[in-house]
Amino acid sequence: MNHSTVILKITHPKDPDLKAKSLWFSEQPGVTLLTPQKKFLEKTVEEPKYPLLHISRKGTYLEAGGNRLQFHPSMALLRVLQILRGEGDRFLEATGLQGGDVFLDATLGLGTDALVAAMQVRGQGKVIGIEHSPILAALVKDGLRSLAQGDYPHVQNLDKAKAWQALSEAAQRIEVFWGDHLELLARYPSSFADVVYFDPMFRHTREKSASIRPLHEVANSCSLESEAVAEACRIAKRRVVLKERKGSQEFSRLGFSIREGGNYSHIDYGIIHKGGAGS
């Protein structure tokens, strides 16, 4: 299974909170932290270029390929604002999530869709996120933990304040697991979740954003396997959903029916219906 080796850079090593956070990261499964002093005991080999994990009083981020990767629910905030105003969300329309649902995100990434899902399933619902990259899973888990504890901007704008509060509550309903999604999906009992979701689209990322590019340094770039879709169909009660580039051949290869809509969007959603109410 994939492991992550990163170099730790802590701005104030004696700060007890930062020390505790670095210890927490060192205890995350699959993550190996190196300090600059202990990177290499021998100088006879070329130094590998590991990502840098920065832990500071201003936040935590990963530096990879000269770019920063940081958990921040900015896109989720915008979407929650729209949802609270009564506007539609294509992800929610595709997944058909309802209050009390169990939603399994098999390709968690930075957790944006998981946050929106967690808001939609509300208090009795549950969201499970599986991430292949250990360091990305740890970053998102740490960010969700802080968000759930109320570490977010306290703004004057009433709508934004409500959206941040909704995201904070949503973060409490998300569990993050590191591992290969095919292996982990196989461990769940049949009909465990209402909806299972795949979003491997960053494999073809074209965005120039510095917040997106580092994903290529740490994320899984493999194509979605038909075996994983079969496991998802076994687990899902109502539907399995795939998010991909518009025009992608993955929908037909994996047996998904493309959901109509989003004519001006660069992405589409494919659905495999399992039957039952609200499927």
N, C-alpha and C positions, 0 to 999 in steps of 0.2 A: 504494500500500500504506500502511496505517496507520502513523504514527510517534508517538512519545511525547516530549513536552516536559515536563520536570520541573525544579523549582528545587532546587538542591543546598544542603543545610545540613549542614556538617561541624563537629562540636563542637570538635575540636582540629586546626585546619588545618595545624599544623606536625608533627603526628604522622606519621612516615613510613609506617606501616601504613595509616592512614586516607587519606593522600594517594594511596597506591598503589591503594586500593580505589576512591576517587573517579575516578582515572584509568581503572581497569578499566571502571567503569560508563560513562564517557564514550566508551569505545571499542566499546561494544556496539551492534550494528546497530539502527538505527531509534530510538535514544535520543539526545535532545539535552538536555544539562545546562546550566542557567542559574544563575549566582550572583546573590545578591540585589543586588549592586552593578551587574550588567550586565543586569538584567531588562529595563529600558526606557531607551532613550536619549532618548525623547521622552515628555513627560507630557501631550501633547495628546489622547491616546487613552485610553480606559478600560482599566485594567489587567486582563488575563485572569487567571483564578484557576487557575493550574497546580498540580498535585500537588507536594508537598514530599518530596524524598528525603533522609531523615535518615541520616547515617553517623556513628556514634559508637563509643566503645570498648565499649559495652554491646550493640551490634548495629546492624543496618540495617533500616529500615522506611520504608514509603511512607505519607504522610498525605494522604488524599483525602476531601473532603466532611466534614472534621472527625473522621474515623476513621482508625485505623491498619491498614495491610496489611503483614503480615510473614510471611516463610517460617518455618514451624515445623511439624515433623512430628508434632504432638501426636496427631491422629487416627490417623495411620499407626502410631504407637507403640502405641496401644490395640489396634488391629487385629492388629499383629504379636504382641503379648502373647497375644491369644486364639488366634492361629494356632499359636504355639509350644506352647500348652497343649492343642492338638488340637481346638480348636473350629472351627466352620465359618466361612467368609467368603463372603457372597453374590456379591461381585465375582469372586472366584476361581472360584466354582462356575459363574458365567455365562460367564467367559472361557475356562475349561478350560485354563488355562496349565500348562505342564509344563517340567521342567528343560531348558534349552538353547533354549527358544523365543525368537523375535523378536517383541516386542510393540510396536505403534505406537499411541501415545495421541495422537489428532489434536486434542484439546482439553485441553491439559495443565493449565491452571488453576494451582493451588498445588502440584500434583504428588503429592497423597496416594495416589491409585490407582497412579500410576507407581512409587512407592516399594514398595508392596505387590507389584506385578507384578514389579519387579526382584528382590525377595527370592525370589519363587516360581520365576523362571526360572533362578536360581542362577548359578554361575560362568561357564558357557559361554553363557548367555543374554544378551539385549540388549534394552534398552528405549529407544525413541525418542519424545520428546515434542515436539509442535508447539504453539506458543502464538501467538495472533494479536496480543496486546498486547506491544510491545517491552519496556516497563518491567517487566511481569509476568514475561516470559521471563527478563529479566536478574536480577530478584529471586530467582526459583527457581533459576536456574543458579548464582548466588552462594551461595545456601543449600545447595544440593547439594554444591557444591565444598567448603564448610566442613565439612559433615557427613561427606563422604568422607575428609577429612583428620583426622577424629577430634575435631572441635569439637562435642562433645555432653556432657550431664551424666554424670559418672562416679559412679554411685549405688551404694549398698551392697546394695540388693535384687538378688538374683541373677537373677531373672526379668527385671527391667527392664534390668539390665546386658546380658543376652544380647540383649534386644530392640533396645537402642541399637546394639550391635555389629552385629546383623543389618542394621539400617537404614544404618549407616555403609558396610557392604560393598555393600548394594544401591545406594546413591547413586553408587558408582563405575561402575555398569553403565547409567547413564542419560545419554543425550545430549539436549540441549535445543536446539531450533531455533525461530527467530522467523519467522513468515510466515503467509499465508493457507493454511489446510490444503488447500483445493481445488487451489491452485497447486502446493503441495509434494507432495501425493499423486500428482499427475499425472507427477511426475518419477521416481517409483520404478518399478522393473520389476515385471512381473506375478509374483505368488506370492513377493513379497519378504518379507512378514511372515507369521507364523502366525496372529496375531490383530490386528485393527484395532479401535480403541475410540473411541467418541464419548461425551462427557459435557457436553452444552450446558445442563444443567438449571439452572445458576445464573442463566440468563436469567429464571427465574421465582422467584428466591430469596425466601422468606418469613421466613427466620430474622432475628432481631433482633440477632444477635451482631455486635459491633463488628468482629470479624475477617472477617466475610462482607460487610458492607455496602460497604466500599470497592471490592469487585470490580466493582460497578456503575459506578464511576468510570473504570475502566481496561479492563474486559473487553469482548469482543465479544458483543453482545446479539442478533445476527442468528440467524434460524432455520437449522437444518441444511439444506443443499441436497441434493436428490436426486442431483445430479451428484457430490457428494462421496461419497455412499454407493456410487454406481456405481464410483467409483475405488477405494474401500475394498474392494469385492467383487473387483475385479480384482487387487488387491495381496494380499489375505488368502488363505492356503492353507486354513485351517480354518473361521474364522468372523469375522463382523463383529458387534460388540456395541454397543448403544445404551443409555445410562442416562438415564431421564427420570422425571418425576413420575408417580405412579400415576394411571391414568385418562387420561394424555396421548394426544391424537390423533396425535402424531408417529409412534408405532409403526406404525399402519395406513397413514398417509400415506407413510411411507418403506419399507414392506414388511418390517417386523420382526415376528417371532413373539414374544409376551411369554412369558418364562420363569416358570413357576409357582413360588410361594413368596413369603416375605416378607409374610404377611398383615397384620402389624402395622407394616409399614414404609410410609413415604410415597413410596418410589421403587420402580420396577420396572426390569427389564432385558429388552431385546429382543434377539433373536439372528437372524442370517441364517447358516445353515449352508452351508458350501462343500463338504462331503463329505470323505472321507479318514478316517484313523484318529484317533479322539479328537475328532471334530468335534462 
